[in-house]
Amino acid sequence: MSDRLLTFANTHEAADLVAAPGDVVVLEPWWTPAPGTARPMTAARPVVQAILERIDLQADSLARLDAWAEEAGLPRLFLLDEVAWWDRVRMAVRWDLQELMLWRHVLAAVAPAGRYDRIVVPGDRPALASAGRALGFDVEIRPIVADAEPVSPVAIAVRIARGVRRRAARIYRRVRPRPRPGDVRAGILGDRFEALTASPGVLSITWAGAFQVLETEGRRRVADPYLALVLDRLVAEGCPVTTVVMGPSHRREADWAAIEDDPRMLPTSIVRERWHRPEDDALDSEPLASAFMDAPCPPLEVDGCDLGPLLRESVRGYVGKWLDDQRRWTRCAERFLAELRPRGLFIDREGTRISWIAAAQRLGIPVTSIQHGMIYPGNPDFCRPRHPGLVRPDRTCVFGPYERDILVTQGGYAPDEVVVTGSPRTDLDAVLTRDRAADRESVRRELRVAQGDRLLVVSVAHNTMGEFHSAGMIARVLGGPLPGVHVVIKLHPQDRAASGYPELFRGLASAGGYEPPTVSVVRDLDLYRLLGAADAHLGQSSTVLTDAVVAGLPNMIDVGQAHTDVIGYVAARVAVGVRSVDDVRTFMGHPRPPAPADRAAFMDAHFRTGDAIGLIADVIRAAMTGDGMGPDPTR
């Protein structure tokens, strides 16, 4: 039976599987087989890379999901409290379906029918296990065990002593209770809220997970690049601002310093604590879950395998408890807004702010949203057809006329719901007047770039799917000698784990018998400071491709995968398409920025010139005063 077994492993498990029966596939996209290893193993990355070169999983999975959901009646089923919650669920399960489809194609490549009877999958890859079961494999889940160091007798004694002290402290607190730090902080935030209600103005909702390092006017801070600069302008012009931040908690010691230092900040933890009511707990969406599971499940066939039942299980995770929590949060938000009485709500990431938008609109509070990232045909954040219960901002500010046209023609937005303002992050005056010589000198010194080397910034994606896309790009177009090139991997702002990209470069070089380039990995560095120091940029579908055009930087885009160039950088001649390391070496030999006329034409399509921050502030103020919705959206 051993020759009928296929084991999927994470990188840290590979060494333990040298003597294991059957065949082994190593899953992390960073891993490359070293020459002359004792036991051949298959790397998943080249297999995935070949799949992504021929199949656009992002567009294909979304189209299949929408057709399947419509046949299953999910937009109607998820209409509760006059809110279409399916839009929010769709944002999450699209990634689940995309990953299921990926593993289906991987299994077709590495485990064709008849080769294996049984597969072993690590416990942190549930989508791979589900795809294997759907194909009829006997699937064994291997638990993920954290590395444990031996515990000495001294350490055991210390733990016992600490346990005794903790128990004694608990007894003492019962005898002489003292306020817990979280309760004291809740009182401080309660006083802060009362002070903020004295002068209601703009309320902004932001998410700490998307914060970036911003360096503007000599000031360095971590904030949302699309909201913070506009809020600064409103405050400077005398408009009161309150910010609710998603993520930090006043009950976590590590978060409290940042919360305490900002008198305008309220964490969502205090909103939930203070405005939750016992009657909210009576909400029960379980009947919806039962009705959903009892209804016929439409097929969703991918390469001869019906993924419909697996997708239904994924959707099931967003009914019941998850949906109840969303509905409870909407009620908390509505009570909070009713008491704070803001005159306007300002947000980004509108596709995931449904609770706040619904609560504000019930109270007649105007909602203004700002575009984040790229808007491209079929973008799931924005392209959502109109249907009963659709929750959408009153006005969405976009960077350029190209983006407005997509929202109106493909996204179901009414023409007067979209206004072209430009981008607060890419204010041309601020970008073009930076001291690039100073940026170049300081960044190269910080990253230890050798004298005479060219600095290439490579922007990468995050999450399982994005990492495979980015690793495939690097293996294909940077997988060879790059003399005189220092590579800087610019991580996505949401990346929190350590990066495996240096390991990928070393593995490719070892397998190819050449010297790897010097690689630096950065996340917390102001983007325009980094681009000002660079000699060129390489990306795939990152917004940094556009930022490089704004900065006037020589620009490359990987066009070797099926999902690429979604807004036409190559056609606009503001980026050069590359497919191989030879293409990159040629470009880096003489990196040239886009021609001024080509760059100007691209900017005209994607960025309104002028004071973007001021225009967005005008839209917000106009909404607050009821004086229309600000600048003419058709201008």
KEZA-781693 format. One record per residue (C-alpha): residue number from 1; z, y, x. Coordinates in steps of 0.5 Angstrom, whole numbers, always signed. Example, Ala and Ser with C-alpha at 12.3 -4.5 7.8 and 13.67 -1.06 7.14 Angstrom:
<pts>
num	pz	py	px
1	+16	-9	+25
2	+14	-2	+27
</pts>
This chain:
<pts>
num	pz	py	px
1	+0	+0	+0
2	+1	+5	+6
3	-6	+6	+7
4	-6	+8	-1
5	-1	+14	+0
6	-3	+21	+2
7	+3	+26	+4
8	+3	+33	+3
9	+8	+37	+8
10	+10	+44	+9
11	+10	+46	+17
12	+17	+44	+19
13	+16	+37	+16
14	+10	+35	+20
15	+14	+33	+26
16	+18	+28	+22
17	+12	+25	+19
18	+8	+23	+26
19	+10	+16	+24
20	+10	+16	+17
21	+5	+11	+13
22	-2	+14	+10
23	-5	+20	+11
24	-2	+27	+12
25	-4	+34	+9
26	+0	+40	+12
27	+0	+46	+7
28	+2	+52	+10
29	-4	+56	+11
30	-2	+58	+18
31	-2	+51	+21
32	-8	+49	+25
33	-8	+42	+29
34	-6	+42	+36
35	-11	+38	+40
36	-9	+32	+43
37	-3	+31	+38
38	-1	+24	+37
39	-2	+23	+30
40	-8	+26	+26
41	-6	+31	+20
42	-11	+35	+16
43	-10	+42	+15
44	-10	+45	+8
45	-13	+52	+10
46	-20	+50	+12
47	-20	+45	+5
48	-18	+51	+1
49	-23	+56	+5
50	-29	+52	+4
51	-27	+52	-4
52	-26	+60	-4
53	-32	+61	-1
54	-36	+58	-7
55	-31	+59	-12
56	-29	+66	-15
57	-22	+63	-17
58	-19	+70	-19
59	-25	+71	-24
60	-26	+64	-26
61	-19	+63	-28
62	-18	+69	-32
63	-24	+68	-36
64	-22	+61	-38
65	-15	+63	-39
66	-17	+69	-44
67	-22	+64	-48
68	-17	+58	-48
69	-11	+63	-51
70	-16	+66	-56
71	-18	+59	-58
72	-10	+57	-59
73	-9	+64	-62
74	-4	+66	-57
75	-5	+74	-58
76	-3	+73	-66
77	+3	+68	-64
78	+6	+72	-59
79	+6	+78	-64
80	+14	+80	-65
81	+17	+86	-67
82	+10	+89	-67
83	+9	+88	-60
84	+4	+84	-57
85	+8	+80	-52
86	+2	+76	-50
87	-1	+81	-45
88	+6	+81	-41
89	+5	+73	-41
90	-2	+73	-39
91	+0	+77	-33
92	+4	+72	-30
93	+1	+65	-33
94	-6	+68	-30
95	-3	+66	-23
96	-1	+59	-25
97	-7	+57	-28
98	-11	+60	-21
99	-6	+56	-17
100	-7	+49	-22
101	-15	+50	-21
102	-14	+51	-13
103	-10	+45	-13
104	-15	+41	-17
105	-21	+43	-13
106	-16	+41	-6
107	-15	+34	-9
108	-22	+33	-11
109	-24	+34	-3
110	-18	+31	+0
111	-16	+25	-5
112	-23	+23	-8
113	-22	+18	-14
114	-20	+11	-11
115	-18	+13	-4
116	-10	+14	-6
117	-6	+11	-11
118	+0	+15	-9
119	+2	+22	-7
120	+8	+25	-4
121	+9	+33	-5
122	+15	+37	-3
123	+19	+40	-8
124	+17	+47	-7
125	+10	+46	-10
126	+10	+44	-17
127	+3	+46	-19
128	+0	+41	-14
129	+5	+36	-17
130	+3	+37	-24
131	-5	+37	-22
132	-4	+31	-18
133	-1	+28	-25
134	-6	+30	-29
135	-11	+26	-25
136	-7	+20	-26
137	-4	+20	-19
138	+3	+17	-18
139	+7	+23	-16
140	+13	+23	-12
141	+17	+29	-11
142	+20	+30	-4
143	+27	+34	-4
144	+27	+41	+0
145	+33	+40	+4
146	+35	+46	+8
147	+37	+45	+16
148	+44	+44	+16
149	+48	+45	+23
150	+54	+40	+24
151	+61	+43	+22
152	+66	+43	+27
153	+73	+41	+26
154	+75	+48	+27
155	+70	+51	+22
156	+73	+46	+17
157	+80	+49	+18
158	+78	+56	+18
159	+74	+54	+11
160	+81	+51	+9
161	+85	+57	+11
162	+80	+62	+8
163	+80	+58	+1
164	+88	+59	+1
165	+87	+66	+2
166	+82	+67	-3
167	+86	+63	-8
168	+93	+67	-6
169	+89	+74	-7
170	+86	+71	-14
171	+94	+70	-16
172	+96	+77	-14
173	+90	+80	-18
174	+93	+77	-24
175	+100	+79	-23
176	+98	+86	-21
177	+90	+87	-23
178	+86	+92	-20
179	+79	+95	-22
180	+73	+91	-19
181	+68	+95	-15
182	+63	+94	-20
183	+67	+97	-25
184	+69	+103	-21
185	+61	+104	-20
186	+60	+103	-27
187	+64	+109	-29
188	+61	+113	-23
189	+54	+112	-26
190	+57	+113	-33
191	+59	+120	-31
192	+52	+121	-28
193	+49	+119	-34
194	+53	+124	-38
195	+51	+129	-33
196	+43	+128	-34
197	+43	+128	-41
198	+45	+135	-41
199	+38	+137	-39
200	+33	+132	-41
201	+26	+132	-38
202	+22	+127	-35
203	+24	+120	-34
204	+21	+115	-29
205	+21	+108	-29
206	+20	+105	-22
207	+21	+98	-18
208	+24	+97	-12
209	+20	+91	-10
210	+14	+96	-9
211	+17	+101	-5
212	+13	+103	+1
213	+15	+108	+7
214	+12	+115	+6
215	+12	+120	+12
216	+11	+127	+9
217	+12	+134	+11
218	+16	+131	+17
219	+21	+127	+12
220	+21	+119	+12
221	+23	+115	+6
222	+22	+109	+2
223	+19	+110	-5
224	+14	+109	-10
225	+8	+112	-7
226	+5	+113	-14
227	+11	+116	-17
228	+15	+119	-12
229	+11	+125	-10
230	+9	+127	-17
231	+17	+127	-19
232	+18	+131	-12
233	+13	+137	-15
234	+16	+137	-22
235	+23	+138	-19
236	+21	+143	-15
237	+18	+147	-21
238	+25	+146	-24
239	+23	+140	-29
240	+29	+135	-29
241	+28	+128	-27
242	+32	+122	-28
243	+29	+115	-25
244	+31	+108	-27
245	+30	+103	-21
246	+28	+96	-23
247	+31	+91	-18
248	+38	+94	-15
249	+45	+93	-18
250	+51	+97	-18
251	+55	+91	-17
252	+51	+89	-11
253	+55	+92	-5
254	+48	+92	-1
255	+45	+96	-6
256	+50	+101	-8
257	+49	+106	-2
258	+42	+108	-4
259	+44	+108	-11
260	+50	+113	-10
261	+46	+117	-5
262	+41	+119	-11
263	+44	+123	-16
264	+38	+122	-21
265	+38	+115	-20
266	+40	+110	-25
267	+39	+102	-24
268	+37	+98	-29
269	+43	+94	-28
270	+47	+99	-32
271	+42	+100	-37
272	+43	+93	-39
273	+51	+93	-39
274	+52	+99	-42
275	+47	+99	-48
276	+47	+92	-49
277	+50	+90	-56
278	+52	+83	-59
279	+47	+83	-64
280	+42	+83	-59
281	+44	+76	-57
282	+42	+73	-64
283	+35	+74	-63
284	+32	+67	-62
285	+25	+66	-61
286	+25	+58	-60
287	+22	+57	-67
288	+16	+60	-64
289	+16	+56	-58
290	+17	+50	-62
291	+11	+52	-66
292	+7	+53	-60
293	+8	+46	-58
294	+7	+43	-64
295	+0	+47	-65
296	-6	+43	-62
297	-8	+44	-55
298	-15	+47	-53
299	-18	+43	-47
300	-19	+47	-41
301	-23	+43	-37
302	-24	+44	-29
303	-28	+39	-25
304	-27	+33	-30
305	-20	+35	-31
306	-16	+37	-37
307	-11	+43	-35
308	-10	+45	-42
309	-3	+41	-43
310	-1	+44	-36
311	-3	+51	-38
312	+1	+50	-44
313	+7	+48	-41
314	+7	+54	-36
315	+6	+58	-42
316	+12	+55	-46
317	+16	+58	-40
318	+15	+65	-43
319	+17	+63	-50
320	+24	+62	-52
321	+29	+65	-47
322	+24	+69	-43
323	+22	+72	-49
324	+28	+73	-52
325	+30	+77	-46
326	+24	+81	-46
327	+26	+83	-54
328	+33	+85	-52
329	+31	+89	-46
330	+27	+93	-51
331	+33	+94	-55
332	+37	+96	-49
333	+31	+101	-47
334	+31	+104	-54
335	+38	+105	-54
336	+38	+108	-47
337	+32	+113	-49
338	+35	+115	-56
339	+42	+117	-52
340	+38	+120	-46
341	+33	+124	-50
342	+28	+125	-45
343	+22	+129	-46
344	+17	+125	-43
345	+16	+118	-40
346	+12	+117	-33
347	+11	+110	-30
348	+6	+106	-26
349	+4	+98	-27
350	+3	+99	-34
351	+1	+92	-35
352	+9	+90	-34
353	+12	+96	-37
354	+11	+94	-44
355	+18	+94	-46
356	+19	+101	-44
357	+13	+103	-47
358	+14	+100	-54
359	+21	+103	-54
360	+19	+110	-52
361	+13	+110	-57
362	+18	+108	-63
363	+22	+114	-61
364	+16	+119	-61
365	+17	+120	-53
366	+10	+121	-50
367	+8	+116	-44
368	+4	+118	-38
369	+2	+113	-33
370	-1	+113	-26
371	-6	+108	-24
372	-4	+104	-18
373	-8	+100	-13
374	-16	+99	-15
375	-19	+99	-22
376	-25	+94	-22
377	-29	+90	-27
378	-24	+85	-31
379	-18	+88	-27
380	-12	+84	-32
381	-7	+90	-31
382	-12	+95	-35
383	-18	+91	-38
384	-14	+88	-44
385	-18	+88	-51
386	-15	+92	-57
387	-11	+88	-62
388	-5	+89	-66
389	+1	+90	-63
390	-3	+92	-56
391	+2	+97	-52
392	-1	+102	-48
393	+1	+109	-45
394	-1	+115	-49
395	-5	+118	-43
396	-7	+114	-36
397	-8	+118	-30
398	-14	+115	-26
399	-16	+117	-19
400	-24	+118	-20
401	-29	+118	-25
402	-31	+110	-23
403	-24	+108	-25
404	-25	+112	-32
405	-31	+109	-34
406	-28	+102	-33
407	-22	+103	-37
408	-27	+106	-43
409	-32	+101	-43
410	-29	+95	-41
411	-21	+96	-42
412	-22	+98	-49
413	-19	+105	-48
414	-20	+111	-52
415	-24	+117	-48
416	-18	+121	-49
417	-13	+116	-47
418	-16	+117	-39
419	-16	+123	-35
420	-19	+123	-28
421	-13	+127	-23
422	-14	+124	-16
423	-9	+120	-13
424	-2	+123	-11
425	-2	+118	-5
426	-9	+120	-2
427	-8	+128	-2
428	-14	+129	+2
429	-11	+136	+5
430	-5	+132	+7
431	-9	+126	+10
432	-14	+130	+14
433	-9	+135	+17
434	-5	+130	+20
435	-4	+130	+27
436	-8	+124	+29
437	-7	+124	+36
438	+0	+124	+35
439	+0	+119	+31
440	-4	+115	+35
441	+0	+116	+41
442	+7	+114	+38
443	+4	+108	+34
444	+1	+105	+40
445	+7	+106	+44
446	+11	+103	+38
447	+7	+97	+38
448	+6	+96	+46
449	-2	+97	+45
450	-5	+96	+52
451	-8	+102	+55
452	-16	+101	+53
453	-15	+96	+48
454	-18	+98	+41
455	-13	+97	+35
456	-15	+93	+29
457	-11	+94	+23
458	-12	+88	+18
459	-9	+88	+11
460	-7	+82	+8
461	-5	+80	+1
462	+2	+76	-1
463	+4	+70	-6
464	+1	+63	-5
465	-6	+65	-7
466	-7	+71	-3
467	-4	+68	+3
468	-10	+63	+3
469	-15	+68	+2
470	-12	+72	+8
471	-11	+66	+12
472	-18	+64	+11
473	-21	+71	+12
474	-17	+71	+19
475	-20	+64	+21
476	-27	+65	+19
477	-28	+72	+22
478	-22	+73	+27
479	-22	+66	+30
480	-25	+67	+37
481	-24	+71	+43
482	-23	+78	+42
483	-22	+81	+49
484	-19	+88	+49
485	-17	+88	+41
486	-10	+89	+39
487	-9	+86	+32
488	-4	+89	+27
489	-3	+85	+21
490	-1	+90	+15
491	+3	+86	+10
492	+3	+88	+3
493	+9	+92	+1
494	+12	+86	-3
495	+12	+81	+2
496	+20	+80	+4
497	+19	+73	+8
498	+17	+73	+15
499	+10	+72	+17
500	+6	+66	+19
501	+0	+70	+22
502	+2	+70	+29
503	+2	+63	+29
504	-4	+62	+26
505	-8	+66	+31
506	-4	+62	+36
507	-6	+55	+33
508	-14	+58	+32
509	-14	+60	+40
510	-10	+53	+42
511	-16	+49	+38
512	-21	+53	+40
513	-19	+54	+48
514	-19	+61	+48
515	-14	+66	+50
516	-11	+69	+43
517	-11	+77	+42
518	-4	+80	+42
519	-2	+81	+35
520	+3	+85	+32
521	+6	+85	+24
522	+8	+91	+21
523	+10	+93	+14
524	+15	+99	+14
525	+10	+104	+17
526	+7	+109	+14
527	+0	+107	+12
528	-4	+113	+14
529	+0	+114	+20
530	-2	+107	+22
531	-9	+108	+20
532	-9	+115	+24
533	-7	+111	+30
534	-13	+105	+29
535	-20	+104	+32
536	-22	+100	+26
537	-20	+97	+19
538	-21	+90	+16
539	-20	+88	+9
540	-22	+83	+4
541	-20	+86	-3
542	-14	+90	-1
543	-13	+98	-3
544	-13	+99	+4
545	-20	+99	+4
546	-21	+105	+0
547	-15	+108	+4
548	-19	+107	+11
549	-25	+111	+7
550	-20	+116	+6
551	-18	+117	+13
552	-25	+117	+15
553	-24	+110	+19
554	-29	+105	+21
555	-28	+100	+16
556	-30	+92	+15
557	-30	+88	+9
558	-30	+80	+9
559	-36	+78	+5
560	-35	+71	+6
561	-31	+69	+0
562	-34	+68	-7
563	-29	+74	-9
564	-30	+80	-5
565	-32	+87	-5
566	-30	+88	-12
567	-32	+96	-12
568	-38	+96	-8
569	-36	+98	-1
570	-42	+95	+3
571	-47	+98	-2
572	-44	+105	-2
573	-44	+104	+6
574	-37	+106	+7
575	-35	+99	+10
576	-39	+94	+14
577	-39	+86	+11
578	-37	+81	+16
579	-38	+74	+16
580	-36	+71	+23
581	-32	+73	+29
582	-39	+75	+32
583	-40	+80	+27
584	-33	+83	+28
585	-34	+83	+36
586	-40	+87	+35
587	-37	+92	+31
588	-31	+93	+35
589	-35	+94	+41
590	-38	+100	+38
591	-34	+102	+32
592	-37	+107	+27
593	-34	+111	+21
594	-38	+112	+15
595	-43	+117	+15
596	-41	+123	+12
597	-46	+123	+6
598	-44	+116	+5
599	-37	+118	+5
600	-37	+124	+1
601	-41	+120	-5
602	-36	+115	-5
603	-30	+120	-5
604	-34	+123	-11
605	-34	+117	-15
606	-27	+114	-13
607	-23	+121	-12
608	-22	+127	-16
609	-21	+133	-11
610	-16	+138	-11
611	-9	+138	-12
612	-8	+131	-15
613	+0	+131	-15
614	-1	+138	-19
615	-6	+135	-24
616	-1	+129	-26
617	+5	+134	-26
618	+0	+138	-31
619	-1	+132	-35
620	+6	+130	-36
621	+8	+137	-38
622	+3	+138	-43
623	+5	+131	-46
624	+12	+134	-46
625	+11	+140	-50
626	+6	+137	-54
627	+0	+142	-52
628	-5	+137	-52
629	-5	+132	-46
630	-7	+136	-40
631	-13	+137	-36
632	-20	+135	-40
633	-21	+128	-39
634	-28	+128	-39
635	-29	+134	-33
</pts>
